[in-house]
Amino acid sequence: YQKSYLKKSFPSGRKLGVGLKLNWSNLDYRLNPGKGTDLEAQIRVWDWKNTESDTVAVGPKKDRVLERQIVLWKYLPTWKGQTLALKLAYLEITSSKSSLTPADLYNLGGINTLRGFYNEQFWADRVFLTTGEYRFLLSGEARVYLFTDMAKFRRNYLQENRLAGKESFRLGYGVGLWLDSKV
């Protein structure tokens, strides 16, 4: 429920959803693995309904959104204290009315997705991401690594108050240091 003076700017809505997430892992050490596999798959469905009949909202009054994600990490030991980490990820979100908002889209860029680009620089509704890291394991809580991130995605941007899409490919690479600390 909203204050009456907010309803014109922020229409009331209802979102009901259900999801399923599966995770399988046989990593030798969860924080800084040297070998093993980590697989995560997720599917979510939600219905969104605009509950106001006289709002200034643009777009459908009712919508169904489907989100699918699968992420696979494979760690291959090479020499003592070194490992090759490979990641494959596919993420997709679709709408029954093809009216996704920027808030629904995946944000790419930054330390967690596509390194070498600004945090949340790209908006995408479909992403195929690969990561390769050659890791030098300093201890169970520290590593130095060389990395490359590659992403193929449908880039979304606002054009004349509508979302437009364009296929894009980006490559990021560099050197990193990872430490697990209380800070």
N, C-alpha and C positions, 0 to 999 in steps of 0.2 A: 504494500500500500504506500502511496506517495502523497506528499503535500499537494494540494490542488494547484498551486502556482508552478510546480515542477512538471505537471502532466503535459503541458504544451511543448516543452523542450525535451523531456524524457518520457516517452509514452510507457505505460505499464505493460508488462509482458509476463508470460509464464513459460518456464523451461522445464520440461520433464525428460529425464534421460536414463539410460541403462548402459552398462559397459561390462566388458570382460577383458581381463588382463592375465596373461600367462607369462611366467618367467622360469627359465631353466638355466642352471649354471653348474659348472663343475670346475670353477676357478680354484687354483691352489691357494690364493690369498686375495680376498675381495678388494682391499684398498689399492694394492699395487701388484697385480697378477703377473706371473712369469709364464704360465701356461694354462690352457683350458679354453672353454667356450662359454659365452654368455648370450642367451637368446631371450628376447622379449617381444611378445606380440600383443597387440591391443586392438580392440574394436569398440567403438562407442556409437550409440544412436541417441539422438534427442529430438524432441518435438518442441518447436517454439511457436507461441501463439501471442499475438498482440491482443490484449484484453480490452483496449479502448476502441470505441467505434468512431469517435470524433477527434482523433489526434492528427497532428500534422506529419505523422510518420510516412516515409516514402518506402514502398516495397510491399511485399505480401503480408497478409494478416496472419498466415499460418505457414509453417515451413518445417521440413524434416531434414536433419543434418546427419550425415554418416561420416565417421572418421575411422581410418584404418592406419595402423603403424606396425612395422616390424623392424627390429634392430638386432643385428648379429655382430658380436665381437668375437674374434678368434685370436688367441695369443699363441705364438709359435716360438719356443725357446731356440736360440741360436748358439751362442757361446755362454760361458759362465757369467751370470749377472747381466745378460743381454737377452732381449726378446723382440720379436716383430709382432706388432699389434695391428690387426686389420678390422675395419668396421664397414659393414654394409647396412644401409638404412633406406627404407621406403616409407614415406608418409603421404597420406592423401586425405583430403576432406572435400565432400561434395554436398550439394544442397538440392532438394527436390525442386526448388524454384529458381535455381542458379542465381541466387542473390546473396552470396556470402558477404559479410561485412569485413572490414579490415581487422576487427577484433577476433574473428573466427580463424583467420589465416595463420600459417606458420611463419614465425619470424626467424630469418636466417642472418647470420653474421655474428661475430663475436666468439668468445672462447669456447662455448658449448656446441656450436654448430659449424660455422664456416670461418675459421681463423684467418686473419689477414684483412678482414673487412670490419666496418663499424658494427657495433652491437645492434641487432635487429634492423640492418640496413635494407634487407629485401623482404617482401611479403610474398608468400607462395601458397598455392592450394595443393600442389603436387611436387614432391621432392624426392630425388634419388641422390643419396649422399654416400660417398666413400671416403674413408680415412685410412692412411697408412702411417704408422709411427714406428721408428726404430728406437727402442728404449734401452738406456743404460741404467739398470736398477742399482742405485746407490745403497739403499736399505729397504726395509719393508715400508717405510714412510717417505721415501724420496726417490726421484728419478730425473734424469736429463734425457731429452729425446729430440729427434729430428722428425718433422711431420709434414705431410701434405694432405690437404682436404680438397676434394673435388665434388661439386654439386651441379646436377642438372635439374632444373626446376622451371615451373611455369610461373614467371614473375608477374605479380599483380600490382597495379598502381591505379591511383585515382585519375580519371580523365573525364572532365565535364560532369563531375559528381556521380560517376559510374566506375565500377571496377573494370579495367581492361587487362588482358593477359598477353604475355609474350614469352616464348621459350628462351631460357638463358642457361649459360654454363659459366661457372666461376671456379678458379683454382687459387688456393691459398697454401702457403708453405712457410716453414721457418724452424726455429729452434725453441725448445721450451724447458722449463724447470718446474717440477711439481713437488710440493712439500705438503705433508699432512701435519698441521700444527693446530694448537688451540686458538690461534689468532684467526 
